Amino acid sequence: MDLKTALSVCVKTGKTYLGKKETMRALLVGNPKKVIISNDCRDKNRIEYYCKLSGTDHIGVNLSSLTLGEYCGKPFPISSLTIINPGDSNILDMKE
């Protein structure tokens, strides 16, 4: 399963948070399974630091925020995506 398919299935069948504010909140108070960060995210270093502190796996994808939003089926840019429950997708098995 490629990244585009895995993301769309995860957003439709699982539980995800979209955007850097929601990602930061989930890293501070929740227990996300994985964080996906676009290559043009402004707070990329800060999110990666919080991922290391919380022990959360993260992926930096070589996609713009517009493309990441398109892959998730949304008509707006998404700089980061937090996966709480992957649903029917195998996105947790993917590497960078």
Rosetta constraint file for C-alpha pairs under 8 A:
AtomPair CA 1 CA 5 HARMONIC 6.35 0.50
AtomPair CA 1 CA 6 HARMONIC 6.21 0.50
AtomPair CA 1 CA 90 HARMONIC 7.55 0.50
AtomPair CA 2 CA 6 HARMONIC 6.12 0.50
AtomPair CA 3 CA 7 HARMONIC 5.95 0.50
AtomPair CA 3 CA 91 HARMONIC 7.53 0.50
AtomPair CA 4 CA 8 HARMONIC 6.27 0.50
AtomPair CA 4 CA 71 HARMONIC 5.17 0.50
AtomPair CA 4 CA 72 HARMONIC 7.54 0.50
AtomPair CA 5 CA 9 HARMONIC 6.13 0.50
AtomPair CA 5 CA 71 HARMONIC 7.73 0.50
AtomPair CA 6 CA 10 HARMONIC 6.01 0.50
AtomPair CA 6 CA 89 HARMONIC 5.34 0.50
AtomPair CA 6 CA 90 HARMONIC 6.42 0.50
AtomPair CA 6 CA 91 HARMONIC 5.62 0.50
AtomPair CA 7 CA 11 HARMONIC 6.11 0.50
AtomPair CA 7 CA 71 HARMONIC 6.41 0.50
AtomPair CA 7 CA 72 HARMONIC 5.69 0.50
AtomPair CA 7 CA 89 HARMONIC 7.60 0.50
AtomPair CA 7 CA 91 HARMONIC 7.08 0.50
AtomPair CA 8 CA 12 HARMONIC 6.18 0.50
AtomPair CA 8 CA 71 HARMONIC 6.24 0.50
AtomPair CA 8 CA 72 HARMONIC 4.94 0.50
AtomPair CA 8 CA 73 HARMONIC 6.44 0.50
AtomPair CA 9 CA 13 HARMONIC 5.89 0.50
AtomPair CA 9 CA 14 HARMONIC 7.61 0.50
AtomPair CA 9 CA 87 HARMONIC 7.48 0.50
AtomPair CA 9 CA 88 HARMONIC 6.60 0.50
AtomPair CA 9 CA 89 HARMONIC 5.62 0.50
AtomPair CA 10 CA 14 HARMONIC 4.97 0.50
AtomPair CA 10 CA 15 HARMONIC 7.34 0.50
AtomPair CA 10 CA 16 HARMONIC 7.59 0.50
AtomPair CA 10 CA 85 HARMONIC 7.93 0.50
AtomPair CA 10 CA 86 HARMONIC 5.17 0.50
AtomPair CA 10 CA 87 HARMONIC 5.61 0.50
AtomPair CA 10 CA 88 HARMONIC 6.59 0.50
AtomPair CA 10 CA 89 HARMONIC 5.36 0.50
AtomPair CA 10 CA 91 HARMONIC 7.41 0.50
AtomPair CA 11 CA 15 HARMONIC 6.63 0.50
AtomPair CA 11 CA 16 HARMONIC 6.14 0.50
AtomPair CA 11 CA 72 HARMONIC 6.36 0.50
AtomPair CA 11 CA 86 HARMONIC 7.97 0.50
AtomPair CA 13 CA 86 HARMONIC 7.43 0.50
AtomPair CA 13 CA 87 HARMONIC 4.84 0.50
AtomPair CA 13 CA 88 HARMONIC 6.20 0.50
AtomPair CA 14 CA 83 HARMONIC 7.94 0.50
AtomPair CA 14 CA 84 HARMONIC 7.62 0.50
AtomPair CA 14 CA 85 HARMONIC 5.06 0.50
AtomPair CA 14 CA 86 HARMONIC 4.80 0.50
AtomPair CA 14 CA 87 HARMONIC 3.79 0.50
AtomPair CA 14 CA 88 HARMONIC 7.06 0.50
AtomPair CA 15 CA 83 HARMONIC 6.40 0.50
AtomPair CA 15 CA 84 HARMONIC 5.41 0.50
AtomPair CA 15 CA 85 HARMONIC 4.86 0.50
AtomPair CA 15 CA 86 HARMONIC 6.61 0.50
AtomPair CA 15 CA 87 HARMONIC 7.17 0.50
AtomPair CA 16 CA 81 HARMONIC 6.91 0.50
AtomPair CA 16 CA 82 HARMONIC 5.47 0.50
AtomPair CA 16 CA 83 HARMONIC 4.63 0.50
AtomPair CA 16 CA 84 HARMONIC 5.59 0.50
AtomPair CA 16 CA 85 HARMONIC 6.88 0.50
AtomPair CA 16 CA 86 HARMONIC 7.86 0.50
AtomPair CA 17 CA 22 HARMONIC 5.87 0.50
AtomPair CA 17 CA 23 HARMONIC 6.56 0.50
AtomPair CA 17 CA 81 HARMONIC 5.84 0.50
AtomPair CA 17 CA 82 HARMONIC 4.97 0.50
AtomPair CA 17 CA 83 HARMONIC 6.63 0.50
AtomPair CA 17 CA 84 HARMONIC 7.66 0.50
AtomPair CA 18 CA 22 HARMONIC 6.29 0.50
AtomPair CA 18 CA 23 HARMONIC 7.05 0.50
AtomPair CA 18 CA 78 HARMONIC 6.47 0.50
AtomPair CA 18 CA 79 HARMONIC 7.99 0.50
AtomPair CA 18 CA 80 HARMONIC 6.31 0.50
AtomPair CA 18 CA 81 HARMONIC 4.77 0.50
AtomPair CA 18 CA 82 HARMONIC 6.43 0.50
AtomPair CA 19 CA 23 HARMONIC 6.18 0.50
AtomPair CA 19 CA 78 HARMONIC 5.56 0.50
AtomPair CA 19 CA 79 HARMONIC 5.72 0.50
AtomPair CA 19 CA 80 HARMONIC 5.01 0.50
AtomPair CA 19 CA 81 HARMONIC 5.97 0.50
AtomPair CA 20 CA 24 HARMONIC 6.03 0.50
AtomPair CA 20 CA 43 HARMONIC 7.66 0.50
AtomPair CA 20 CA 47 HARMONIC 7.99 0.50
AtomPair CA 20 CA 79 HARMONIC 6.33 0.50
AtomPair CA 20 CA 80 HARMONIC 5.38 0.50
AtomPair CA 20 CA 81 HARMONIC 7.47 0.50
AtomPair CA 21 CA 25 HARMONIC 6.23 0.50
AtomPair CA 22 CA 26 HARMONIC 6.07 0.50
AtomPair CA 22 CA 82 HARMONIC 7.76 0.50
AtomPair CA 23 CA 27 HARMONIC 6.14 0.50
AtomPair CA 23 CA 35 HARMONIC 7.55 0.50
AtomPair CA 23 CA 47 HARMONIC 7.79 0.50
AtomPair CA 23 CA 80 HARMONIC 6.84 0.50
AtomPair CA 23 CA 81 HARMONIC 6.63 0.50
AtomPair CA 23 CA 82 HARMONIC 5.58 0.50
AtomPair CA 24 CA 28 HARMONIC 6.21 0.50
AtomPair CA 24 CA 47 HARMONIC 6.76 0.50
AtomPair CA 24 CA 50 HARMONIC 7.72 0.50
AtomPair CA 25 CA 29 HARMONIC 6.17 0.50
AtomPair CA 25 CA 30 HARMONIC 7.48 0.50
AtomPair CA 26 CA 30 HARMONIC 4.65 0.50
AtomPair CA 26 CA 31 HARMONIC 6.69 0.50
AtomPair CA 26 CA 32 HARMONIC 6.50 0.50
AtomPair CA 26 CA 82 HARMONIC 7.58 0.50
AtomPair CA 27 CA 31 HARMONIC 6.57 0.50
AtomPair CA 27 CA 32 HARMONIC 6.71 0.50
AtomPair CA 27 CA 50 HARMONIC 6.56 0.50
AtomPair CA 27 CA 51 HARMONIC 6.76 0.50
AtomPair CA 27 CA 54 HARMONIC 6.64 0.50
AtomPair CA 27 CA 56 HARMONIC 7.96 0.50
AtomPair CA 28 CA 50 HARMONIC 7.72 0.50
AtomPair CA 28 CA 54 HARMONIC 7.72 0.50
AtomPair CA 31 CA 56 HARMONIC 7.79 0.50
AtomPair CA 31 CA 84 HARMONIC 7.23 0.50
AtomPair CA 32 CA 56 HARMONIC 6.70 0.50
AtomPair CA 32 CA 82 HARMONIC 6.52 0.50
AtomPair CA 32 CA 83 HARMONIC 5.82 0.50
AtomPair CA 32 CA 84 HARMONIC 4.66 0.50
AtomPair CA 32 CA 85 HARMONIC 7.95 0.50
AtomPair CA 33 CA 56 HARMONIC 6.31 0.50
AtomPair CA 33 CA 57 HARMONIC 6.85 0.50
AtomPair CA 33 CA 82 HARMONIC 7.70 0.50
AtomPair CA 33 CA 83 HARMONIC 5.65 0.50
AtomPair CA 33 CA 84 HARMONIC 5.46 0.50
AtomPair CA 33 CA 85 HARMONIC 7.13 0.50
AtomPair CA 33 CA 92 HARMONIC 7.53 0.50
AtomPair CA 34 CA 56 HARMONIC 5.98 0.50
AtomPair CA 34 CA 57 HARMONIC 4.97 0.50
AtomPair CA 34 CA 58 HARMONIC 5.43 0.50
AtomPair CA 34 CA 59 HARMONIC 7.68 0.50
AtomPair CA 34 CA 82 HARMONIC 6.10 0.50
AtomPair CA 34 CA 83 HARMONIC 5.26 0.50
AtomPair CA 34 CA 84 HARMONIC 7.32 0.50
AtomPair CA 34 CA 92 HARMONIC 6.87 0.50
AtomPair CA 35 CA 51 HARMONIC 7.85 0.50
AtomPair CA 35 CA 56 HARMONIC 7.35 0.50
AtomPair CA 35 CA 57 HARMONIC 6.47 0.50
AtomPair CA 35 CA 58 HARMONIC 4.54 0.50
AtomPair CA 35 CA 59 HARMONIC 6.27 0.50
AtomPair CA 35 CA 80 HARMONIC 7.09 0.50
AtomPair CA 35 CA 81 HARMONIC 5.74 0.50
AtomPair CA 35 CA 82 HARMONIC 4.58 0.50
AtomPair CA 35 CA 83 HARMONIC 6.17 0.50
AtomPair CA 36 CA 58 HARMONIC 5.76 0.50
AtomPair CA 36 CA 59 HARMONIC 4.85 0.50
AtomPair CA 36 CA 60 HARMONIC 6.00 0.50
AtomPair CA 36 CA 61 HARMONIC 6.93 0.50
AtomPair CA 36 CA 80 HARMONIC 5.58 0.50
AtomPair CA 36 CA 81 HARMONIC 5.09 0.50
AtomPair CA 36 CA 82 HARMONIC 6.44 0.50
AtomPair CA 37 CA 41 HARMONIC 6.80 0.50
AtomPair CA 37 CA 44 HARMONIC 6.94 0.50
AtomPair CA 37 CA 58 HARMONIC 7.47 0.50
AtomPair CA 37 CA 59 HARMONIC 6.15 0.50
AtomPair CA 37 CA 60 HARMONIC 4.81 0.50
AtomPair CA 37 CA 61 HARMONIC 6.13 0.50
AtomPair CA 37 CA 79 HARMONIC 6.16 0.50
AtomPair CA 37 CA 80 HARMONIC 4.45 0.50
AtomPair CA 37 CA 81 HARMONIC 6.56 0.50
AtomPair CA 38 CA 60 HARMONIC 6.04 0.50
AtomPair CA 38 CA 61 HARMONIC 5.40 0.50
AtomPair CA 38 CA 62 HARMONIC 6.49 0.50
AtomPair CA 38 CA 63 HARMONIC 5.51 0.50
AtomPair CA 38 CA 64 HARMONIC 5.63 0.50
AtomPair CA 38 CA 65 HARMONIC 5.58 0.50
AtomPair CA 38 CA 68 HARMONIC 6.90 0.50
AtomPair CA 38 CA 78 HARMONIC 7.73 0.50
AtomPair CA 38 CA 79 HARMONIC 5.29 0.50
AtomPair CA 38 CA 80 HARMONIC 6.04 0.50
AtomPair CA 39 CA 44 HARMONIC 8.00 0.50
AtomPair CA 39 CA 60 HARMONIC 6.59 0.50
AtomPair CA 39 CA 61 HARMONIC 6.18 0.50
AtomPair CA 39 CA 62 HARMONIC 5.45 0.50
AtomPair CA 39 CA 63 HARMONIC 5.78 0.50
AtomPair CA 39 CA 64 HARMONIC 5.78 0.50
AtomPair CA 39 CA 65 HARMONIC 7.43 0.50
AtomPair CA 40 CA 44 HARMONIC 8.00 0.50
AtomPair CA 40 CA 63 HARMONIC 7.96 0.50
AtomPair CA 40 CA 64 HARMONIC 5.87 0.50
AtomPair CA 40 CA 65 HARMONIC 6.52 0.50
AtomPair CA 40 CA 79 HARMONIC 7.07 0.50
AtomPair CA 41 CA 65 HARMONIC 7.26 0.50
AtomPair CA 41 CA 79 HARMONIC 5.07 0.50
AtomPair CA 41 CA 80 HARMONIC 7.16 0.50
AtomPair CA 43 CA 47 HARMONIC 6.17 0.50
AtomPair CA 44 CA 48 HARMONIC 6.14 0.50
AtomPair CA 45 CA 49 HARMONIC 6.10 0.50
AtomPair CA 46 CA 50 HARMONIC 6.30 0.50
AtomPair CA 47 CA 51 HARMONIC 6.11 0.50
AtomPair CA 48 CA 52 HARMONIC 6.31 0.50
AtomPair CA 48 CA 58 HARMONIC 7.18 0.50
AtomPair CA 49 CA 53 HARMONIC 6.34 0.50
AtomPair CA 50 CA 54 HARMONIC 6.10 0.50
AtomPair CA 51 CA 55 HARMONIC 5.80 0.50
AtomPair CA 51 CA 56 HARMONIC 4.85 0.50
AtomPair CA 51 CA 57 HARMONIC 6.69 0.50
AtomPair CA 51 CA 58 HARMONIC 6.76 0.50
AtomPair CA 52 CA 56 HARMONIC 6.35 0.50
AtomPair CA 52 CA 57 HARMONIC 7.84 0.50
AtomPair CA 59 CA 95 HARMONIC 6.90 0.50
AtomPair CA 59 CA 96 HARMONIC 5.62 0.50
AtomPair CA 60 CA 96 HARMONIC 6.56 0.50
AtomPair CA 61 CA 96 HARMONIC 6.52 0.50
AtomPair CA 63 CA 67 HARMONIC 5.99 0.50
AtomPair CA 63 CA 68 HARMONIC 6.23 0.50
AtomPair CA 64 CA 68 HARMONIC 6.23 0.50
AtomPair CA 64 CA 79 HARMONIC 7.77 0.50
AtomPair CA 65 CA 69 HARMONIC 6.11 0.50
AtomPair CA 65 CA 77 HARMONIC 4.79 0.50
AtomPair CA 65 CA 78 HARMONIC 4.84 0.50
AtomPair CA 65 CA 79 HARMONIC 4.81 0.50
AtomPair CA 65 CA 80 HARMONIC 7.81 0.50
AtomPair CA 66 CA 70 HARMONIC 6.24 0.50
AtomPair CA 66 CA 76 HARMONIC 6.53 0.50
AtomPair CA 66 CA 77 HARMONIC 4.19 0.50
AtomPair CA 66 CA 78 HARMONIC 6.48 0.50
AtomPair CA 67 CA 71 HARMONIC 6.14 0.50
AtomPair CA 67 CA 77 HARMONIC 7.27 0.50
AtomPair CA 68 CA 72 HARMONIC 6.32 0.50
AtomPair CA 68 CA 77 HARMONIC 6.86 0.50
AtomPair CA 68 CA 78 HARMONIC 5.93 0.50
AtomPair CA 68 CA 79 HARMONIC 7.42 0.50
AtomPair CA 69 CA 73 HARMONIC 6.32 0.50
AtomPair CA 69 CA 74 HARMONIC 5.15 0.50
AtomPair CA 69 CA 75 HARMONIC 6.57 0.50
AtomPair CA 69 CA 76 HARMONIC 5.74 0.50
AtomPair CA 69 CA 77 HARMONIC 4.81 0.50
AtomPair CA 69 CA 78 HARMONIC 4.88 0.50
AtomPair CA 70 CA 74 HARMONIC 5.53 0.50
AtomPair CA 70 CA 75 HARMONIC 6.47 0.50
AtomPair CA 70 CA 76 HARMONIC 7.51 0.50
AtomPair CA 70 CA 77 HARMONIC 7.65 0.50
AtomPair CA 86 CA 90 HARMONIC 7.20 0.50
AtomPair CA 86 CA 91 HARMONIC 6.77 0.50
AtomPair CA 86 CA 92 HARMONIC 7.16 0.50
AtomPair CA 90 CA 94 HARMONIC 7.31 0.50
